[in-house]
Amino acid sequence: MLISTWNINSVRLRIDQVTRFLDEHAPDVLCLQEIKCLEDNFPYKPLRKAGYDHIAVSGQAGYHGVAIVSRLPLKKVEVRRFCGKDDSRHVAASLPGGVRVHNFYVPAGGDEPDPEKNDKFAHKLDFLDEMADWFSGLGPRSKSVLVGDLNVAPSENDVWSHKQLLKVVSHTPVEVEKLSGVIDSHGWVDVARALAPEPEKLYTWWSYRAKDWRASNRGRRLDHIWVSPSLRKAALAGGREAYRIHDDARGWERSSDHAPVSLKLAL
């Protein structure tokens, strides 16, 4: 089972890029974040024409929003709201074989990494805490995959400069600690680092501000794929080639600032 995740930064604006990715890489499941539209405005038709008949959407007008696009049937679709807000930042569904996919778009957190001064940053930390609380209730037999733009680059080699980004939102020690709490809550396996251990540099996001993003290569690993302990063997069976960051898509015309990320599960 090939599962991909992509912060698309407006699915209607970039539907051609989405269908190109589906055509070129043919994932069984594609999870999208920051779709920026309501369910009624989601571009179902071109996706179904591409062979992806099963779609679960949690949309929001102009902001946020997540979706699961699948060639496989989706069951038990669930949407969870976090921190008492009506933001559309999560959708989950079960796939054949009992695998449950959770698709997240964690708040970015604004620019100031101080929860006392910045409500957006405080919300981000609370969101991560609530994720940890929720997933601590998953049993040991859970066959879950967690994907999405988690807006935290956790390790030194997940950013272009550890020292320069320690006080920049997405790589601050408190965010890394909170994300570690989510991982520990269920014993999640961070597949990227299980298959591509440090010191290999891994980035999934490059700012639009860079004149030549590839030459400067000032990236961050904000997009993640994790699996439950029970799926560890399936996630790692294919070796390093089972995990891929599709950085070529970052160079496509009118691209998102995020690259798609894929994992092949040996189920």
Legacy VTK file of the C-alpha trace (Angstrom):
# vtk DataFile Version 3.0
C-alpha trace
ASCII
DATASET POLYDATA
POINTS 267 float
0.000 0.000 0.000
1.498 3.302 -1.099
0.458 6.251 1.074
1.380 9.847 0.220
0.900 13.134 2.045
1.090 16.679 0.665
0.364 20.155 1.953
-1.045 21.422 -1.317
-1.654 25.066 -0.295
-5.036 25.315 -2.080
-6.321 22.205 -3.822
-8.419 24.123 -6.348
-5.490 26.316 -7.368
-3.222 23.286 -7.738
-5.568 20.531 -8.875
-3.466 20.052 -12.031
-0.411 19.389 -9.879
-2.392 16.916 -7.779
-3.628 14.949 -10.782
-0.124 15.004 -12.268
1.243 13.509 -9.061
-1.458 10.832 -9.044
-0.717 9.982 -12.660
3.062 9.824 -12.212
3.241 8.032 -8.851
-0.131 6.288 -8.461
-0.388 6.201 -4.665
-3.221 4.138 -3.247
-3.974 6.952 -0.818
-3.121 10.660 -0.975
-3.659 12.815 2.091
-3.874 16.551 1.453
-3.549 19.447 3.867
-4.352 23.146 3.607
-6.957 22.507 0.932
-8.541 25.923 1.661
-12.093 25.113 0.582
-15.353 23.744 1.886
-16.522 20.228 1.085
-18.978 21.493 -1.530
-16.188 23.263 -3.430
-13.693 20.412 -3.347
-12.623 19.300 -6.869
-14.071 15.776 -6.739
-14.573 15.381 -10.488
-10.956 15.456 -11.743
-9.856 13.204 -8.880
-12.523 10.636 -9.616
-11.662 10.853 -13.294
-8.094 9.959 -12.252
-9.406 6.819 -10.569
-9.732 8.052 -7.000
-13.382 7.444 -6.245
-13.189 7.465 -2.459
-12.762 10.900 -0.895
-13.154 12.178 2.668
-13.015 15.943 3.208
-12.986 18.210 6.232
-13.062 21.638 4.664
-12.945 25.262 5.694
-13.490 28.347 3.552
-10.187 29.960 2.655
-8.150 28.357 5.429
-6.801 25.032 6.627
-8.782 21.936 5.588
-7.720 18.333 5.023
-8.757 15.510 2.707
-8.092 11.823 2.049
-8.194 10.794 -1.617
-8.137 7.049 -2.208
-8.418 4.313 -4.806
-9.399 2.022 -1.924
-12.708 2.149 -0.057
-12.816 4.423 2.975
-14.797 3.405 6.032
-15.507 4.951 9.424
-14.644 8.485 8.358
-14.059 10.657 11.417
-13.396 14.363 11.902
-12.062 15.624 15.211
-11.931 19.240 16.341
-9.097 20.310 18.611
-8.762 22.889 21.371
-12.427 23.853 21.208
-11.968 25.464 17.798
-13.962 24.726 14.659
-10.841 24.556 12.474
-10.660 21.715 9.946
-7.324 20.173 10.837
-8.033 16.440 11.038
-9.765 13.681 9.135
-9.407 9.923 9.598
-10.646 6.856 7.733
-10.139 3.108 7.754
-8.717 1.263 4.756
-9.008 -2.392 3.733
-6.961 -4.592 6.021
-7.859 -2.588 9.094
-5.320 0.207 8.597
-6.581 3.529 9.930
-5.142 6.742 8.492
-5.102 9.993 10.459
-4.439 13.103 8.376
-3.370 16.237 10.303
-2.628 19.865 9.657
-1.107 21.182 12.884
-1.260 24.971 13.411
1.804 26.823 12.123
2.076 28.927 15.279
2.765 32.407 13.969
6.143 34.152 14.155
6.806 34.751 17.864
7.749 31.567 19.792
6.301 32.809 23.083
2.880 31.507 24.169
2.461 34.486 26.527
2.820 36.957 23.665
1.472 34.910 20.748
-1.922 33.211 20.922
-1.182 31.268 17.724
1.904 29.703 19.273
0.004 28.874 22.456
-2.686 27.214 20.331
-0.070 25.137 18.546
1.361 23.831 21.815
-2.123 23.065 23.146
-2.977 21.272 19.918
0.055 18.999 20.241
-0.810 18.303 23.886
-4.340 17.310 22.905
-3.000 14.998 20.197
-0.831 13.276 22.792
-3.750 12.901 25.195
-5.950 11.414 22.493
-3.445 8.938 21.107
-2.450 7.699 24.528
-5.764 5.837 24.414
-4.849 3.762 21.348
-4.315 0.116 22.205
-1.229 -1.942 21.331
-3.039 -3.665 18.479
-3.844 -0.416 16.698
-2.878 -0.434 13.002
-2.686 3.294 12.475
-0.803 5.617 10.167
-0.457 9.300 11.085
0.468 11.672 8.272
0.399 15.340 7.544
1.939 18.740 7.896
2.784 18.741 11.595
4.641 22.061 11.288
7.530 20.895 13.468
10.989 19.918 12.239
12.163 17.856 15.211
15.833 17.019 14.762
19.015 18.937 13.984
19.178 17.437 10.501
15.538 18.234 9.750
16.477 21.897 9.239
19.122 23.650 7.165
20.675 25.253 10.272
19.961 23.949 13.749
21.662 26.870 15.504
19.996 29.564 13.442
16.504 28.071 13.773
16.456 27.269 17.500
14.437 30.431 18.107
12.374 30.165 14.924
8.860 28.701 15.097
8.826 25.079 13.862
12.178 24.123 15.438
12.124 25.578 18.947
12.913 23.222 21.848
9.400 23.480 23.287
7.805 22.454 19.967
10.213 19.544 19.595
9.402 18.473 23.148
5.658 18.623 22.480
6.007 16.620 19.261
8.075 14.031 21.132
5.193 13.804 23.577
2.836 12.927 20.736
5.236 10.243 19.486
5.641 8.789 22.971
1.887 8.764 23.589
1.477 5.746 21.309
5.037 4.689 20.571
4.694 6.053 17.051
7.481 5.201 14.606
8.803 8.230 12.726
9.335 6.351 9.479
11.633 8.952 7.914
14.199 8.639 10.663
13.762 4.879 11.034
14.658 4.436 7.352
16.964 7.432 6.881
18.829 7.889 10.167
20.740 11.030 10.964
22.953 12.696 9.938
21.156 12.456 6.572
19.457 15.775 5.881
15.737 15.506 5.132
13.576 18.463 4.054
9.970 18.591 2.815
9.420 22.370 2.768
11.292 25.241 1.121
10.170 28.837 1.453
8.691 30.733 -1.474
10.989 33.613 -0.494
14.084 31.877 -1.847
14.953 33.022 -5.350
16.405 29.586 -6.102
15.072 27.215 -3.457
17.117 24.239 -4.657
20.407 26.137 -4.777
19.975 27.679 -1.325
18.364 24.475 0.023
17.197 26.112 3.224
14.589 23.494 3.952
12.765 21.965 6.901
11.114 18.566 7.451
7.607 19.628 8.410
5.667 16.811 6.719
5.604 13.457 8.461
4.545 9.841 8.174
4.348 7.819 11.387
3.055 4.311 12.020
1.822 2.406 15.055
4.263 -0.082 16.601
2.224 -2.947 15.097
2.978 -1.577 11.597
6.686 -1.029 12.158
7.684 -4.191 10.287
5.419 -3.337 7.333
6.774 0.214 7.170
10.437 -0.746 7.273
10.306 -3.926 5.183
11.032 -2.087 1.927
14.124 -0.378 3.271
15.213 3.156 2.424
13.484 3.028 -0.975
10.088 2.610 0.723
10.230 6.241 1.923
10.461 9.102 -0.554
10.343 12.881 -0.567
9.184 13.965 -4.029
11.229 17.158 -4.145
10.868 17.323 -7.935
7.256 18.436 -7.382
8.521 21.467 -5.466
9.974 22.618 -8.790
6.774 22.250 -10.800
5.056 25.340 -12.160
2.889 27.048 -9.504
4.063 24.514 -6.959
3.218 24.277 -3.293
6.053 25.205 -0.940
5.792 21.644 0.409
6.856 18.486 -1.414
4.790 15.288 -1.314
6.081 12.479 0.902
5.364 8.770 0.334
5.672 5.472 2.184
5.210 1.997 0.777
3.725 -0.306 3.417
4.412 -4.009 2.914
0.959 -5.297 3.810
LINES 1 268
267 0 1 2 3 4 5 6 7 8 9 10 11 12 13 14 15 16 17 18 19 20 21 22 23 24 25 26 27 28 29 30 31 32 33 34 35 36 37 38 39 40 41 42 43 44 45 46 47 48 49 50 51 52 53 54 55 56 57 58 59 60 61 62 63 64 65 66 67 68 69 70 71 72 73 74 75 76 77 78 79 80 81 82 83 84 85 86 87 88 89 90 91 92 93 94 95 96 97 98 99 100 101 102 103 104 105 106 107 108 109 110 111 112 113 114 115 116 117 118 119 120 121 122 123 124 125 126 127 128 129 130 131 132 133 134 135 136 137 138 139 140 141 142 143 144 145 146 147 148 149 150 151 152 153 154 155 156 157 158 159 160 161 162 163 164 165 166 167 168 169 170 171 172 173 174 175 176 177 178 179 180 181 182 183 184 185 186 187 188 189 190 191 192 193 194 195 196 197 198 199 200 201 202 203 204 205 206 207 208 209 210 211 212 213 214 215 216 217 218 219 220 221 222 223 224 225 226 227 228 229 230 231 232 233 234 235 236 237 238 239 240 241 242 243 244 245 246 247 248 249 250 251 252 253 254 255 256 257 258 259 260 261 262 263 264 265 266
